[in-house]
Every structure is written in C-alpha cells, then in structure tokens.
Amino acid sequence: MPVDDFDFSGDPPAFTEQASQQPAIKPSLSTREREVLTWAARGKSAWEIAGILGITTRTVNKHTQTAFRKLGAANRTHAVALALQQQLIEP
C-alpha cells in the first residue's frame, strides 16, 4: 500500500483502547527518593542535597537514578516533573 493511500488522521484504535483500559499505577518511591526529588524540585544540586540530608553526593545520585528508573524518566528534570504530576512529591 503506498503511503499516499494511507489515512493518517486520528489515533490507531488499538492504542486508544489499550490506553483507556489500563489503570493509572503510581510508581512506589522510597521516602529518601521522594526527599531527594523534592529538594531537586526546589533547585538544589546533588551536592547541596547531600549536605541537607547528611548523606554523600554519590548516595544522592543513586537515589536519583533509582527514581529515574521507577518513573521512566530520561533525566533529573523529567523525574521531578513526573513526580510532581503524579503527586508523589509536593512543590
């Protein structure tokens, strides 16, 4: 079938039906992961968060990376945005 004959208007029915049938599941973040993302949302660097929480910068980065994975985020900003959107952290 040539591309010119294909109708690109609208969403494919299979995707629309799947999305509406699946319940929204909030990822489970640990207390520390939520704390780290909350401070990141307030503009703090990993070094600053480490000082505030009394942990190492490496540990802050590990909690951040775990939160990325759980949220399906591409980076720290994306993780914060998703956590705020899903009401996992307070602004």
HELIX and SHEET records of a PDB file:
HELIX    1   1 VAL A    3  ASP A    5  5                                   3    
HELIX    2   2 PRO A   13  GLN A   21  1                                   9    
HELIX    3   3 THR A   31  ALA A   41  1                                  11    
HELIX    4   4 ALA A   46  LEU A   53  1                                   8    
HELIX    5   5 THR A   57  LEU A   71  1                                  15    
HELIX    6   6 ARG A   76  GLN A   85  1                                  10    
END                                                                             
